Amino acid sequence: MNQRNLLDVDWSKIPAPTDDGGAAHLKGMAVPPVSLLATNDTQVTLSALRGRTVVFAYPRTGEPGKIGLVDDWDMIPGARGCTPQTCAFRDLFADLRAAGAAQVFGLSTQSNDYQTEMASRLHLPFPVLSDEKLELTHALKLPTMEVAGLTLIRRLALIVDDARIKEVFYPVFPPDRNAGDVLEWLKRNPRGAA
């Protein structure tokens, strides 16, 4: 299937993911000391970051005009929407920072080369982390799906305070509203509040 406009999606025709409990264990967990390559050519160790960090994860972004990973990608619950989710975080980046996010990162199992092209094409103001070797995915036991022989992270978002997961958004649907949901949570839960 050819990738159409990646942002033009009728969510009523896309199956929503259900809560399979795959992220239930994450809230309260310490982030392990795993270093990941970022699209700004740095190594990022989330466990070493101080302050509040937002990490949104997704299966894989598409490329306009390119063949999709599998023909029925849109019908896999939770698969479609990586580009709309990423663009929503881009568009709300300044608001997320103003609401207390010291850092914002995207995360997927795609290669850094693939992600660097996507980050440039979409004009992202934040780095995207590559967990191509599944180190963080396995260490945190993130929910995954297998598609075309690849292990992909199921869509979720994490709020991390000083290397400890404070809040988990899972499942995420529709994906383009995830950034707004995270922003509202940040506004309702300022850092240091009881």
C-alpha positions as CSV (number, residue, x, y, z in Angstrom):
1,M,0.0,0.0,0.0
2,N,1.3,3.4,-0.9
3,Q,1.6,5.9,1.9
4,R,-0.8,8.8,1.3
5,N,-0.8,12.0,3.1
6,L,0.3,10.8,6.5
7,L,-1.5,13.5,8.4
8,D,-4.9,13.1,6.7
9,V,-6.6,10.3,8.7
10,D,-10.3,9.5,9.4
11,W,-9.9,8.0,12.8
12,S,-13.4,6.6,12.7
13,K,-12.2,4.1,10.1
14,I,-9.1,3.0,12.0
15,P,-9.4,0.3,14.7
16,A,-8.6,1.7,18.2
17,P,-6.2,-0.3,20.4
18,T,-7.5,-1.8,23.6
19,D,-5.8,-1.7,27.0
20,D,-4.1,-5.1,27.1
21,G,-2.4,-4.3,30.4
22,G,1.0,-4.2,28.6
23,A,2.0,-0.9,30.3
24,A,0.4,-1.4,33.7
25,H,3.7,-2.2,35.3
26,L,5.5,1.0,34.2
27,K,4.1,3.7,36.6
28,G,6.6,4.1,39.4
29,M,9.4,2.2,37.7
30,A,13.0,3.6,37.6
31,V,14.3,4.1,34.1
32,P,17.3,1.9,33.5
33,P,20.7,3.3,32.5
34,V,20.4,2.6,28.8
35,S,22.0,5.0,26.3
36,L,20.3,5.6,23.0
37,L,21.4,7.4,19.8
38,A,19.3,10.5,19.1
39,T,18.6,12.4,15.9
40,N,20.8,15.3,17.0
41,D,23.8,12.8,17.0
42,T,24.1,12.6,20.8
43,Q,23.7,9.6,23.1
44,V,20.8,10.1,25.6
45,T,20.6,8.2,28.8
46,L,17.1,9.0,30.1
47,S,18.0,7.8,33.6
48,A,20.7,10.5,33.9
49,L,18.3,13.4,33.0
50,R,17.1,15.6,35.8
51,G,13.7,17.3,35.9
52,R,10.6,16.3,34.0
53,T,10.9,14.4,30.7
54,V,8.2,13.5,28.3
55,V,8.9,10.5,26.1
56,F,6.3,9.4,23.5
57,A,6.8,6.1,21.7
58,Y,5.3,4.9,18.5
59,P,5.6,1.8,16.2
60,R,7.2,3.5,13.1
61,T,6.7,6.6,11.0
62,G,5.9,6.3,7.3
63,E,7.4,8.1,4.4
64,P,5.1,9.9,1.9
65,G,5.0,8.2,-1.4
66,K,6.8,5.1,-0.1
67,I,5.4,1.6,0.2
68,G,4.0,0.8,3.7
69,L,5.5,-1.9,5.8
70,V,2.5,-4.2,5.2
71,D,-0.7,-3.8,3.2
72,D,-3.0,-3.9,6.1
73,W,-1.0,-1.5,8.4
74,D,-4.0,0.8,8.9
75,M,-6.1,-2.1,10.2
76,I,-3.6,-3.1,12.9
77,P,-5.0,-1.5,16.1
78,G,-2.6,1.2,17.2
79,A,-0.3,1.1,14.1
80,R,-1.5,4.0,12.1
81,G,-0.9,7.5,13.4
82,C,2.8,7.8,14.2
83,T,3.3,10.9,12.0
84,P,0.2,12.7,13.3
85,Q,1.3,11.9,16.9
86,T,4.8,13.2,16.3
87,C,3.6,16.4,14.6
88,A,1.2,17.1,17.5
89,F,4.2,16.9,19.9
90,R,6.1,19.2,17.5
91,D,3.2,21.7,17.4
92,L,2.7,21.7,21.2
93,F,6.5,21.6,22.0
94,A,6.7,25.2,23.4
95,D,3.5,24.6,25.5
96,L,4.9,21.3,26.9
97,R,8.1,23.1,27.9
98,A,6.1,26.0,29.4
99,A,4.1,23.4,31.4
100,G,7.2,21.9,33.0
101,A,8.7,19.4,30.5
102,A,12.5,20.0,30.6
103,Q,13.0,17.6,27.8
104,V,10.8,16.0,25.1
105,F,11.8,12.9,23.1
106,G,10.2,10.7,20.5
107,L,11.1,7.0,20.7
108,S,10.8,4.1,18.2
109,T,12.8,1.0,17.2
110,Q,13.5,2.5,13.8
111,S,17.2,3.2,12.9
112,N,18.7,6.6,13.7
113,D,19.3,7.2,9.9
114,Y,15.6,6.7,9.2
115,Q,14.6,8.9,12.2
116,T,17.0,11.7,11.3
117,E,15.5,12.0,7.9
118,M,12.0,12.1,9.4
119,A,13.0,14.6,12.1
120,S,14.4,16.9,9.4
121,R,11.4,16.5,7.1
122,L,8.9,17.2,9.9
123,H,11.1,20.0,11.4
124,L,11.0,18.5,14.9
125,P,12.3,20.8,17.7
126,F,13.2,17.8,19.8
127,P,15.3,14.7,19.3
128,V,14.0,11.2,18.5
129,L,15.7,8.3,20.1
130,S,16.4,5.0,18.3
131,D,15.9,1.8,20.3
132,E,16.9,-0.2,17.2
133,K,18.5,-2.9,19.4
134,L,15.5,-3.0,21.8
135,E,17.6,-2.3,24.8
136,L,15.3,0.1,26.5
137,T,12.2,-1.7,25.2
138,H,13.3,-5.0,26.9
139,A,14.7,-3.3,30.0
140,L,11.3,-1.6,30.7
141,K,9.3,-4.4,29.2
142,L,7.5,-1.9,27.0
143,P,4.4,-3.3,25.1
144,T,5.3,-4.3,21.6
145,M,3.9,-5.8,18.5
146,E,5.4,-8.0,15.8
147,V,4.8,-6.8,12.2
148,A,6.6,-8.1,9.1
149,G,9.3,-9.7,11.3
150,L,10.0,-6.5,13.2
151,T,9.5,-5.8,16.9
152,L,7.7,-2.4,17.2
153,I,6.8,-0.4,20.3
154,R,3.1,0.0,20.9
155,R,2.1,3.7,21.1
156,L,2.4,5.2,24.5
157,A,3.7,8.3,26.4
158,L,5.6,8.5,29.6
159,I,6.2,11.4,32.0
160,V,9.5,10.8,33.8
161,D,10.5,12.8,36.9
162,D,14.2,12.4,37.7
163,A,14.5,8.9,36.1
164,R,11.3,7.6,37.6
165,I,8.1,7.0,35.6
166,K,5.4,9.3,37.1
167,E,2.6,8.8,34.5
168,V,1.8,6.5,31.6
169,F,-0.6,7.2,28.7
170,Y,-1.6,3.8,27.2
171,P,-3.3,2.9,25.0
172,V,-3.2,6.1,23.0
173,F,-6.0,6.8,20.5
174,P,-6.4,8.8,18.4
175,P,-2.6,9.5,18.2
176,D,-2.9,13.1,17.2
177,R,-4.5,13.9,20.6
178,N,-1.8,12.4,22.7
179,A,0.3,15.6,22.9
180,G,-2.7,17.6,24.1
181,D,-3.5,14.9,26.7
182,V,0.0,15.0,28.0
183,L,-0.1,18.8,28.1
184,E,-3.3,18.8,30.1
185,W,-1.7,16.3,32.6
186,L,1.4,18.5,32.9
187,K,-0.8,21.6,33.7
188,R,-2.8,19.7,36.3
189,N,0.3,18.1,37.9
190,P,3.0,20.7,38.3
191,R,6.3,19.4,39.5
192,G,6.7,19.5,43.2
193,A,2.9,19.4,43.9
194,A,1.8,16.9,46.4
